[in-house]
């Protein structure tokens, strides 16, 4: 027995097919497709875009995506279109969905919807984008599929990522994400972009001491270098030099230092300083930073960040991401202790901050020294060459 849903689907796609046949197959700009008026001058075909243009497209993709996730489709249109026309696949898919379904009062445009979905579904893409496009094609009447194919070819020739010097890759272990970047982005190194952002620390020259195996006592040199990385990363973060700070913060974050984990999470969740936003990695770092013992500010940041995640980051997915990060980067796993302590000796216990340190610091980096009748702990581990501090101190 045929259902009302079947009838609605037939009506919908009959109208779509009619629209496809009635219109020219070549992409044509519409009022909604116009980029924001304050956008920098676009590059000539085949030319490298300016840094200002790159930044504007990234901002348009981010803003359009946020508005789309909030259901503010008409407001999202110009931002999504600006990014879609430059080969950004997720904005292309979002734009196609809005136009195909006429979401939020936006005039329905079946041709443009099919075209944008087609170019977004071209390799490399997200499985959910490919599945959505194939589902739309499967519901088209057979005699109209050749027209849809020509529309798809026209959009791909005009808006494919490779046409606009954009490269895309998949990343994420629990929630797969698609990241597209201009190959001419001055803030994106080729070897950095080709691997997970966390792997940038592998090439950082700061850590030269051999890293201990899990459960092994770290050397004094390793302890000193990790402390210095945490200190330098924190300073750069406070100065707003996020891209420089991130590799240093990750050195300490991977050893269980909670402020480094939370700071790295903030950079990645918000894409600060030109660092590509990475929601899965960001929420993972924030989740492990929020493990007991931690500060109320980190716990609150974690709670608020979870509430703002896109719908695809379900509670089950977030729990899986956080559990994985906690199993790898929890402080106790790396022989690091974290506790709340006074900011200054003799200060009120109410004025406390979170401090993390290696539990082997006392045996590896401190000796007892007598100053008259007083016993003092003398720091023996040498600070890293070029360190700004006289001594490496716990972070």
N, C-alpha and C positions, 0 to 999 in steps of 0.2 A: 504494500500500500504506500503510495507516495505521500510524503509529509509536506507540511507547510514550508519547512526548511528547504526541501528539494525545490519547491516552486520558487522560493525567494532566490535560491542560487541560480536557477535557470533564468529568472528575470534579470538578475544582476549581470550575469555574464552575456546574456543576449544584448543588453544595453551596452556593455563594454565592447562586444564585438562590433556592434553598429558604430560605436564611436571610433574604433580603430579603422574601419573601412571608410568612414566619412572624412577622416583627417589625413593630411599628408604625413608620410612616415618620417620625415626628417625632423630632428629636434628643433624646436623654436622657443625662444625665450618668452616668458610670460611676465606679467606684473609681479607675481609671487617669486619668480626666479631671479629677479634683479638683486645683486649683492647690495649690502649696506652702502649708502652714498659716501660714507667717510672712508671706504676701503682704499688702500694704496693702489697705485697704478699697476695693473696686471702685467706680467712679462709678455714679450712677443712669443709666438709659437716656437717651441724648441729652446727658448732661452731660460737661463737660470732665474728664478724669482728673487726679488730682494729680500733681505731679512725682515723688513717691515711687512712685506706682503705675506711671507711665510707665517709670521706671528699673527697677522690678521685672520688668515685662514684657519689656523689652529684655534684661535679665539672664537671664530664663527662656529666651528664644529663643536666646541665645548658648550657654547651658549645655546646653540640649536638643540644639542642633545639633552641638555638640562630642561629646556622648555618642552621638548617632546615628551620626556619622562614625566613631566608634571601635567601633561594633557593640554598644554597651551599651544595647540597646533598652528593656529594662524600666526601667532607671534614667532613661532619657531621657523616658519617657512623661509624668510629671507636669509637667515643665518645658515640653515641647512642647505639652501640652494647655493650660497656662496662657496661652501665647502664641497658640496657634491660636484659642482662644475669643475673642481680642481682634483677630482679623482679620489676623494675621501669616501670609502665604501659604506661605513655606517651611516653617515648623513645621506648618502644616496638611497640606502634602503629605507631610512625613516621618511625621506621625502616621497619615495615611491608609495609607501604605505598611506601617507596622508592623502596624496592625490588619487590613488586608486579607490579609496574608500570615502573621500570627501570628509575627512575628520575635522571636527571643530568648526564646522561651517565653511571650510575651504571648498571652493567649487571643485567638483569632481572632474578629473582629467584622466581618462583611462589610458590614453596613449602615453602620456608622460609617466603615469604610474608604472606601466609595464616597462617602459624604457629605463627608468631609474632602477627598478628592481633587477632588470637584466644585467646592467653594468655592475651593480653591487654584487650580484651572484657570480660574476666572472672570477676565476681563480686569481689570487688566493682570497677566500672569504670564510665567513662563519657558516657552519652547517645549518644553523637556523635560518640564515638568509637564503641559502641555496634551497632549503626545504620549502620556504614560503614561496619563492619564485616558481618552483616546480609544481606546487599545489595550485597556484594561479593558472599556470599553463595547462595543467591537467583538466581544469574545469572549463576551459574555452571550447567552443564547438570546433570540431576538426577542420572545417573549411575555413576557419578564421586563423588557425595557427600559423600558416605561412605569412600572413600580414604581421602577426605578432613577432615572428622571427625577423622580419625586415626592420621592424621598429627596434628590436634588440640590437641588431647589427649597427644601426645608425647611431644609437646612443653609445655603444661600446667604442665605435670609431671616434666619437667626439669627446667622451668623458672617461675613458678607461684610465686607471691610475698611471700606467706607463706613458700615456700621452702627455701627462702633466708633470713628469719627473717625480713621481710619488711611488714609494715602495711600501708594501703592506705585509705584515706577518701576523701569525696567530701566536698567542701566548696565554698562559694560565693553565693550572693543573686541574682545578675543580670547576671553575666557571671560565670557559674559554672566551677570550676577548680578541678583538682584531685591532691592531694598531697600524695606522698609516702615517708616514712621515715623508717630507720632501727629501730627496737625496742630496739637495743643495743646502739643507738646513745647517747653518754654521755651528749650531750647538749640538749636532749629532755626529759623532765619529762613526765611521763605517763599522769598525770592529765592535764598538759599543752597541750600536743598534742591532747588530746581528746576533746578540746574545742577551740573556736576561739582564736587567739592569743591575741585579745584585752581583753579577760576575765582573763588574767593573773593578771591584776591589782586588781581583787577581793580579791586575797589572799595576796596582798602586805600590810604589816603592817603599812605603812607610814600614811595612811589616817584613823584616828580613829574618827574624828569628824563626826557627822551625815551630810550627804549631803543634801543640800536644794532641795526642789521641784522646778521645772521650774518656774521662776518668783519670787521666794522667796529670801529674803535677806540672804546671807550666814553668818554664825557666824564668829567671829574673829578667832577662832581656825581653822575653815575650810579654811579660806583665808590663814592663815599662813602656813598650811600644804600643800596646793596646790602650793604656792610660793616656798616652800622648795623642793617639788617634781620636779618642773620645773627647779630649780637651780641645784639640784643634777643630774637630767637626762641630762641637758645640759653639765655639766662637764664631766660626763661619756661618753657622745657622742663624745665630743672633744678628749677624751683620747682613742677613738676607742674601748671602752668597751660596744659594742652595745647591747648585750643581757642583760646586767645589766641595761642599760639606758632605754630600751624600756618600761618596766612597769611604770617607773617614768614619762617618757615623755607622756605616754598615760593618766596618771592622769590629767596632765595639758591640754593635747590635747582635752580631753572630756569636758573641761570647756572653750574652745574657744581660748586658747593661741597659737598663730600662729607659732612661732618658734618651739614649741613642736610638733605641727601638722606636720610641714615640715620635722623636724628631724625624727619623727617616720615614715613618708612616705618614706624617703630616705632609712631607714633600711629595711623596708618591700619590697619596690620595687626591691632592689638589694640583699636581703637576707644577709645582712651584719652580721658578727660575729657569724655565725652559726644559725641565726634566719631564719626560713623557709620563702622563698620569698612568698609574697601574693600580687599579682598585684592589685586585686580589692580593697582590704583594703588600699594599698599604694596610689593608685590614688585617692581614696576617701578622705584620709587625706590631700593629696596635693591640691586637688580641694578646700577644705574648707579653707586651709591656704592661697590660692591665691585670696580669696574674698577681695574686697576692705574693709578697707584699708590694704595694704600689701606692701612688698618691691619689687623692680624690680627683685631682685635675685630669690625670690620665684615665681613670675609670670613667669619668664623665665624658671625656673626649671619645672614648670607645663607644659608650652608649649612644651619644648623639650621632656619631659617624654611622653606626649600624642603622639608625633610623632614617638616614638620608641615602642609603644605598639604592641603586636601581633595583627594580622588582626581580630581575633575574638572579640577584644575590639573595636567595631564599634563606630563612633561618637555618635550614639544614646545611646548605652550602657554606654559610659563614661558619657554622660550628665545625665543619670538616676542615676548612682552611685554617681556622685558629688552632684546632687540635694538632694539625700537622706542624705548625710553627712552634707551638708550645713543646711538642715532643723533641724538636730539633734545637730550639734556641732558648729554652727555659734556663734561668740563671744557675740553678743548682746543678744542672747537667754539665756546666762548664766550670764548676768549682768557684762560683761567684755568689757572694752573699749580698743581699740588699736589705736595708733597714732605714727607718726614719730616725734621724738624729738632729740635735741642735745645729743651727747654722754656724754658731760660734761657741767656743767653750765658755761655759758659765751662763749662756743665754737661757731664756725661759724655754722650758720643754714645749711650750705651745708654738714656738717659732722653729719648726723643724722642717727638714727637707729630706728627700730620698737620696741615699748614697749607696752605690754598689762598689764592691771591691773583691779582688781575688782572695779567697780564704787562705791561700798559700803565700800571701804577701809578706807575712811576718817572718817566715822562715827563708824566703827567697830574696827579700829586698830590705830587710831591717835587721840591724844588730843593736844589742844593748850597749850603751855607752854611759859612763859615769861622769857627771859634771859636779865635782865636789862630792857632796853627800847625796845628790839627786841622780836618779837613774832615768835616762832618756833613750828613746828609740831613734837610732840614726839610719837614715835612708841610704842604702848602699847601691841600688841599681842606677846605672847611668841613664840620664835622659837621652832621648833620640837626638842625633846630630841635627842642629838647626831648630830644635824645639824652642818655643817662645818662653816657656817656663823654666825656671832654674832647676826644678826637680819635677819628675813625673809624679803626679798626685792622683789619688783615687777620684773617680768621676761619679 
